[in-house]
């Protein structure tokens, strides 16, 4: 929750959350999060900045505009 709260506090909807164990280690996991919003949206930017300060590694796999 410590990391996910950064999205909740900014009203960002989590569309998908997955975890996968890190090969060769015990109790280390990689998390994949799909959120509603674009990487340039101010709430998403501030949430990602906060998450980055709290994790070893953060990588944005992609950001796509919503089409109507």
FENWOMO-V294988 format. One record per residue. N is the residue number from 1. RES is the residue in one letter. SS is DSSP state (a for helix, b for strand, c for the rest). PSI is psi in degrees with one decimal (none if undefined). Layout:
# FENWOMO-V294988
[[N | RES | SS | PSI] [N | RES | SS | PSI]]
This chain:
# FENWOMO-V294988
[[1 | X | c | -29.5] [2 | X | c | -37.8] [3 | X | c | -40.7] [4 | X | c | -24.3] [5 | X | a | -26.9] [6 | X | a | -33.9] [7 | X | a | -43.6] [8 | X | a | -43.3] [9 | X | c | -22.6] [10 | X | c | 6.3] [11 | X | c | 26.8] [12 | X | c | 125.1] [13 | X | c | 129.0] [14 | X | b | 116.1] [15 | X | b | -31.3] [16 | X | b | 140.8] [17 | X | b | 123.4] [18 | X | b | 148.1] [19 | X | b | 144.7] [20 | X | b | 135.5] [21 | X | b | 146.7] [22 | X | c | 125.4] [23 | X | c | 130.6] [24 | X | c | 0.8] [25 | X | c | 153.9] [26 | X | c | 136.2] [27 | X | c | 19.3] [28 | X | c | 133.0] [29 | X | b | 151.1] [30 | X | b | 133.6] [31 | X | b | 137.4] [32 | X | b | 126.6] [33 | X | b | 128.7] [34 | X | b | 124.6] [35 | X | b | 158.3] [36 | X | c | 122.9] [37 | X | c | 161.6] [38 | X | c | 151.8] [39 | X | c | -15.5] [40 | X | c | -6.1] [41 | X | c | 131.4] [42 | X | a | -45.9] [43 | X | a | -37.9] [44 | X | a | -42.7] [45 | X | a | -48.8] [46 | X | a | -35.4] [47 | X | a | -45.5] [48 | X | a | -36.8] [49 | X | a | -41.9] [50 | X | a | -42.2] [51 | X | a | -41.9] [52 | X | a | -36.3] [53 | X | a | -18.6] [54 | X | a | 1.5] [55 | X | c | 162.8] [56 | X | c | -35.1] [57 | X | c | 132.2] [58 | X | c | 128.7] [59 | X | c | 125.7] [60 | X | c | 117.9] [61 | X | c | -26.5] [62 | X | c | 163.1] [63 | X | c | 125.4] [64 | X | c | 135.8] [65 | X | c | 147.7] [66 | X | c | 131.2] [67 | X | c | 145.4] [68 | X | c | none]]
